Amino acid sequence: MISSQGFKRHEKYCYLNSDNIKLCPVCDKPIKNYRYNTTCGYSCSNTHHRSGESHPNWKEDSYQTTCFLYHKRECIVCGEDKIVEVHHYDENNKNNTPNNLVPLCPTHHQYYHSRYRYCVDDIINKYVNKYVGVG
């Protein structure tokens, strides 16, 4: 049997107490060891601390280098691997995060930025959604 004093102490320090709730920045679940941890577990910790700018191989100066660290060096539409360009998915060339960079051959990159966008748009969207779901 738990003494009432022990139960009150548990309530005071429990991670589910509304005064103590700290949510994981990756999955928004409550963090059990809220006083010491920044994430809820190993998986979220790896995602939070070892991706993007926190990754030891991150190179902000070159979006091409960043893209090919995280993506296979080939066009996601046709598989071309000799000449590969990097497309910024949100069309913001300042956003060089890996989930915004898409490897495309010059032809399909040009398709995207022309009236033939509809030919490659679905393939690019599926690739980015799949990558974001994994990463």
Helices and strands as residue ranges (DSSP letters): H 4-13, H 42-49, G 52-54, H 63-70, E 85-88, G 98-100, E 101-104, H 106-112, H 117-134
